[in-house]
């Protein structure tokens, strides 16, 4: 952290190795601008590959004419079941 000395006044013993102070539960992750750019580029490549996979052309179903639909509807038996 830049200018961290100003914020650490009076607590420098916490930062000494081997001190008995309570350590933070979480580790600080510091990334440079170059590392962030590399991660963004990798994420962009992955999204492009996913788009290619998702844009696979699916063959269209054959068109059904109105006459075929009416013929199929005539074959259906629509009615109530009789109670036993």
Buried (B, 14 or more C-beta within 10 A) or exposed (E): EEEEEEEEEEEEEEEEEEEEEEEEEEEEEEEEEEEEEEEEEEEEEEEEEEEEEEEEEEEEEEEEEEEEEEEEEEEEEEEEEEEE
